[in-house]
Amino acid sequence: MLEVVGDVVMILGAALVLLGLVGVLRFKDFTLQLLAGSKTDTVGFFAIVLGLCLRSGFTWFTAKALLILAVVVVANPVVASAIAAGHARQQARVEQDRTDRTAGEGED
């Protein structure tokens, strides 16, 4: 019975990841693509690992998989936030350079 429940949960996790891929492809803005990708990756990975744990029962594999899951659930939003902050700084730098160039052209 747990094998069937685990299979269903893994299929739902894979479906979530595929829907996230559609979201990433549909959005044009980088930050929205990053948001769609990071959220669906985290939730999809959570569902897939939970399905694997249900399917295998409580073993050392389950303990290791849950530890990996905990690391991913904590690290994925942090990494996505760092990438978004770096992108925002880079966009501000590009905009500042563009403003400096247009201000410098008017002085000739």
C-alpha positions in Angstrom: 0.0 0.0 0.0 2.8 2.5 0.9 4.5 1.7 -2.5 1.4 2.8 -4.3 1.1 6.0 -2.2 4.8 6.7 -2.8 4.4 6.2 -6.5 1.5 8.7 -6.6 3.4 11.3 -4.6 6.4 10.9 -6.8 4.3 11.3 -9.9 2.7 14.5 -8.4 6.2 15.8 -7.7 7.3 15.2 -11.2 4.2 16.9 -12.5 4.9 19.9 -10.3 8.4 20.1 -11.8 7.1 19.9 -15.3 4.5 22.6 -14.6 7.3 24.8 -13.2 9.2 24.3 -16.4 6.2 25.7 -18.3 6.1 28.7 -15.9 9.8 29.3 -16.5 9.3 29.3 -20.2 6.2 31.5 -20.2 7.6 34.3 -18.0 9.8 36.9 -19.7 11.2 38.6 -16.7 14.3 37.0 -15.1 13.1 37.4 -11.6 9.7 35.8 -12.3 11.5 32.9 -14.1 13.8 32.5 -11.1 10.8 32.6 -8.7 8.8 30.0 -10.7 11.8 27.7 -11.0 13.0 27.8 -7.4 9.5 27.4 -5.9 8.5 24.5 -8.1 11.9 22.8 -7.8 11.7 22.9 -4.0 8.1 21.6 -3.8 8.6 19.0 -6.6 11.8 17.8 -5.0 10.1 17.6 -1.6 7.3 15.5 -3.1 9.6 13.2 -5.0 11.8 12.5 -1.9 8.8 12.1 0.3 7.5 9.5 -2.2 10.8 7.7 -2.2 10.8 7.6 1.6 7.2 6.3 1.7 8.1 3.6 -0.9 11.3 2.4 0.8 10.0 2.4 4.4 12.1 3.6 7.3 15.7 2.7 6.6 19.1 4.4 6.5 18.2 5.5 3.0 15.2 7.3 4.3 17.2 9.1 6.9 19.8 10.2 4.4 17.1 11.3 1.9 15.4 13.3 4.6 18.7 15.0 5.5 19.3 15.9 1.9 15.7 17.2 1.7 16.3 19.4 4.7 19.4 20.9 3.1 17.7 21.5 -0.2 14.6 23.1 1.4 16.8 25.5 3.3 19.4 26.2 0.6 17.2 26.6 -2.5 15.4 29.8 -1.3 18.7 31.3 0.0 20.4 30.6 -3.3 17.5 32.0 -5.4 17.5 35.1 -3.2 21.2 35.6 -3.7 20.9 35.2 -7.5 18.0 37.7 -7.5 20.0 40.2 -5.5 23.0 39.9 -7.7 20.9 40.4 -10.8 19.3 43.5 -9.3 22.8 44.9 -8.5 23.9 44.2 -12.0 20.8 45.8 -13.5 21.4 48.9 -11.3 25.0 49.0 -12.5 24.0 48.8 -16.1 21.4 51.6 -15.7 24.0 53.8 -13.9 26.5 53.3 -16.7 23.8 54.2 -19.3 23.0 57.3 -17.3 26.6 58.3 -17.0 27.2 57.9 -20.8 24.2 60.0 -21.7 25.2 62.7 -19.3 28.8 62.7 -20.6 27.6 63.1 -24.3 25.8 66.3 -23.6 29.0 68.1 -22.3 30.8 68.1 -25.6 
